[in-house]
Amino acid sequence: MSDLRIPSIKRGKKINVYINDRKTLAYEGETVHAVLLASGYRVLRKTEKMNQLRGIFCGMGICYECLVSINGKPYQRACMRQVESNMKIDIHDILGS
C-alpha cells in the first residue's frame, strides 16, 4: 500500500508495525488510527449482528467504530493508542487489502 501521509509534516522516528501480519511503516508519536489511515485502510471491521462495515469515524475515542486487536487484545480503539515498535495490529480484513 502507498503512504498517504503529507510529506512536509515533521515526524518522529521511523518504526515498523504489523497490520494483519504485513510490515508497515509508522512513526513514533502516531496513533494506530493515523497509521491505518496513512496506509490506506478505511474499513476496519463488520458489526457482529448486522455485518455492517465500520471504520474510523470520530477519531477521539467516543464512537468506538475503530475497534481493532492490538498485540492480541481485541476491542482496542485505534484512535486512542499510540503505535509502538513491532506492534501487531489486526483488523477485520474484509476487502482483502
N, C-alpha and C positions, 0 to 999 in steps of 0.2 A: 504494500500500500504506500501511497505517496504521503509526504509530510505536508500537512495543511497549515502549519504554523506561519505566522507573519515573520519573515526573515529579519526584519530590522529590530525586533524586540531582543533586548539583552536577557540571557537566560543563565540558569545555574549550570553546574557541572553535568556533562552527559553521563547518563546511566542506562542500563538495559533493564527492561521489564519483559514479562512474557504474557501476551494476550492469547488465550486459547493455545498455549504452548508455542506461539510464534514470537520469536525475539523481536522486540520493538524498542526504538529509541525513545527515551524520556529525559527529562531534565530535573535535577533536584529542585524542589520547591513547587513543582506542578502537582495538581490533583490528578487522581485516576481519571476523573471526568475529562480534564484537559487533554490527557494523553489519548484517551479513547477518541475524543472529537478530532484531535490533530491527526490521528491515524486513520480517519475515515469511518469509524464505527458510529452508526446512527441508531440502529435497533439493538437493544441490549438483552431483551427477554420478551417472553409472552406471559400474559396473565395466566394464573393457574386454572381458573374456572372457565373463562371465555376465550382463551387463546388470542387475546388482543395484543398487538405489538406495543412495546413500550421502549422509551429511550430517555435521553436527557431532556428534562423539562424546566424545572425552576433553577437548578444549579446552586441552590443554597440550603439544601437539607430539609426542605419542608414537604415535598411531594412524594418522596420515596419511589419515583419512577426509574431511577438509575441504579437499581439494585444489581450487584454483581457478587461473585465469590472472589475473595481476596485471600491468598495463601490457604485455600481450602475451607475458609469460613464463609458460609453463604449469607445472603441478605445484607451486604455491606453497601452503604451509599457511596457511589463513586465520587460524588461532588464534595464529600466531607473527609476524604482520605488523601494525604499526600503520598506520592509514589516513593518507594524505597528501592534501592538496587536489588535486582533479581526478584522483585515481587512477581507473584503469579496471579494473574487476573483472568478469571473465567467468566465469559458471558454466554448467554444462550445464543449460540451462533446459528440462527435460523436461516440466514441468507447465504451460508456457505462462504462468507468472506473471511 
